[in-house]
Amino acid sequence: MNLMFVLPFMFCATEGAVLQKKVSEENRTEARHLYARAMAYLSQKKYDVAIPLLEDAKKKDPYFVEAYIALGNAYIGIKDTANARKSFLQVTKIAPKDKRGYQGLGFLYGFYLRKYEKGIFWYKKAYQLDKNDVNNLLVMARLYEKFNKDSADFYYRKLLTLNPEHPEGLKRYLTFLVDNKRYDEAVPYAERAIEKLSNDELVMESAFKVYIQMGKAKKAIEIANGLIKNDPNNYIYYLMRGEAYASLNRYKEALADYDRAEILNPNSIGVHVRKAILYNDLKNYSKALKEGKKAIELGPKTEELQSIVYYVIAESYKGLALSYENKKNWDSALRAWENARTWYSRIYSLGDTPYRDYALKMITYSKKKWEKVKRIKLGISEG
């Protein structure tokens, strides 16, 4: 997060200004000259040069709030969290009604040190001073996302009630809703975000997910077209558009996009999974199985990814087994049912994945089908 966004460097009326009567005019003037020089270095991230100047400014005027805020940011820049904390705390002491000291501590703990609840503690103190500060509401919502979704939702909504067109608020709340699979609620925010932030890739990707999940594939394709136009070498965008085409049964166009994605990234497991799903939909189980095995060869690392790959392979074997049954090719059907059960069992053994319950049903189903085919085969042999 940009420090300039969290703690804008600007002069404002503070309690420190009252206390500055104890500081000579000469020292006050010199402190501001030192501060101005330091800010030039700080903007260039030359923290080691800026810090001594700010320390001198602080000595000249111990009540100069802006110098402490700039020091806090500079110390964060060199990863000196102890002195950053000390600087921000000093602001809260000399100017307890200046929200920037609390915001500095909120940023330090919440975003830099990732102590989210402690970050919220300090941002809430700033919130008590100004409940309509939309930027403060935004950072609170972002931190609450880490451990309290309901509170995150509350502060995002409050922000967008105060400023419905707040760009960062729209973007963050839209992605928040998508990440939590609240697609129906996300629709109006997606529409507003597209209108205001059509050049933001994250916004457009989130909007795509909303439209796909809500069955608005044509709108999703329009979004994917725009993303591909802006970044024609991003294989993910071809996967996205291919998914939208597939949902409309436009399989030829979907396959063309998947092929293009594979050219751009031959090592993508997702490409082969999507192809396998498409071929299963087309009942071309041999090709589906081939794509599934390619995905296995690439070595899916996470359990979630493994479960998806195992799923498409298991479904391919199931489709082959049913196809062999229809052809009365009992030996091939038996082998296919046995393989299907093996891969469904692998899914189940992974633990708590989205396919686990389905896999358990299919293990039983595959076993029963294998036994039935075996009886049929034996009956034919005996007859």
C-alpha positions, 0 to 999 in steps of 0.5 A: 500500500502506498504510504502517501495514500495512507498518511497524506503529507499536508499541513493541517490545524492540530493541537500541536499548533497551539503548543507551538507557542512555546517554540521560537519563530526561528526554530519553527521556520527552520523546522519547516525548511528541514521538512521540505528538504526531507520530503524531496528525498522521501519522495525519491525513497532516499530514506537514509537522507530524509531521516536525519533531516526530519530528526533535526526538524523534530528537535527544532520544533517538538510539536511539528506533527507532519515531521513525526508522520513523515518520520514514521513513514521513512522508518517503515521505508528502512524497516525500522518498525520500532522507531516508526511506532515511536514516531506515530505514537508521538503524534497521538500524544501531542495531537490526540485529535489528529487521526493521522497518528492512529492511521500510521499505527494502523498501517504499521500493524495491519498492513506492514506487520500483518497484525490485522486485529491490532491494525484495526484497533488503531484505525478504529481510533481514527474512525471515532474522530472522523466516521466519514473518511472514506479512505479510512473506511477502505483500509478498515474493510480490507483488514477486516477481510482477513478475519471478519467478513461481516465487518468488512462488508459493513465498512465497504457498504458504508464507504460506497454509501458515502461515495458510490463512485469511489474507484478503489472502493468499487474495485475492492468490494467487487472482488470481495463479493466475487471471492466470497461467491456472492455473485448475485449481489455483485452484479450492480457493483460489476456494472458500475465498476465496468463503467468507471474502471474499464481499463482495470484488469482486476475489475474486468476479471471479477466482472467476468466471473460474475457474469459467468456465474449468473449465466450471462455468458455473452456479456462475459465474452464481451469482457474477455474480448476486451481483455484479449485486445489489451493483452493478446498474449495472456493465456488466462484470457483465452481460457476465460473466453473458452469457458464462456463459449463452452457454456453456450455450447459453442465448442469449436470456438471454445476449443480454438481458444483452449488451443491458443492458450496451450500455445501461449503456455504449454505447461498450464495444467488448467488448459488440459483440464479445460480441454478434458472437460470439453471433450467429456461434454462432447462424449469424446472420452478418449481425447478427454482422458488423453488431456487428463493424463497430460495434466497429471504429467505436469504435476499438480501440486495442491490438493484442490488442483489434484482433485480437479485433475483426478475428477476429469480422469475419473469422469473420462473412464466412466464415460468410456465404461458406459460407451463400452457397455453400449457396444457390449465390449464387456472386457473393456467396460470392466477395465474402464469401471475399475479405472474409474473407481481407482481415480474416484478413490484417489479424489476421496483420499485427498480429503475435504475437496469440492469433489469428495462427496461426489467421489464417494457416490461414484466409488459405490456406483462404479463398483456396482456397475463393475459387478453388473458387467461381470455378471453379464459377462459370466452369463454370456460365457456360461450360455 
